[in-house]
Amino acid sequence: SEEDDLLREILDLFRKDVALRLQTIDEALAAKDPEAMWQAAHALRSGAANLGAMRVVSLCDALQDLGRSNSIVGADAMHRDLRHACGRALAELAELNQAPH
């Protein structure tokens, strides 16, 4: 149906955005760049919030706060948690998309 196609497209866009933002956060951490980290976390947070991925939103908020305080201390662990939360959110959204309507 048209609704299913739209949902698939939204999930595909979110999947691509997750990959891009997680890579940007990786690069920001490697470069010790808190501003780039919080900006990528902020961008990821928006898409996650729109899809109800609240654990992702919470972790993005924490990374944003850390980066805005000009720090990356502890960001590696938060980033690992964020990567895991994104994987779970994508899996749950894909399951939801497969469920009968």
C-alpha positions, 0 to 999 in steps of 0.5 A, a space after each residue: 500500500 501507499 502507507 507501507 511504501 511511505 513508511 519504508 521510505 522514512 525508515 530507509 532515510 532514517 537508516 542512512 541518517 543514522 549511519 552518517 551521523 554515527 560516522 560523523 560522531 566517530 570522526 569528531 571523537 577521533 579529532 577531539 572536536 566536541 562541537 562537531 560531536 554535539 552538532 551530529 548528535 543534535 541532527 540524529 536526535 531530530 530524526 530519532 524523536 520523530 520516530 519515537 526512538 526515545 533511548 536514542 534521543 536521550 543519548 543524543 541529549 547527553 552527547 549534545 550537553 557534553 559537547 556544548 560544555 566543550 568536552 568529550 570526556 566519557 563520550 566514547 562510552 556514550 557513543 557505543 551506547 548510542 550505536 547500540 540504541 540506534 541498532 535496536 531502534 532500527 530493528 524495532 522499526 523494521 519489525 513494526 513495518 513488517 507487522 500486519 496493519 
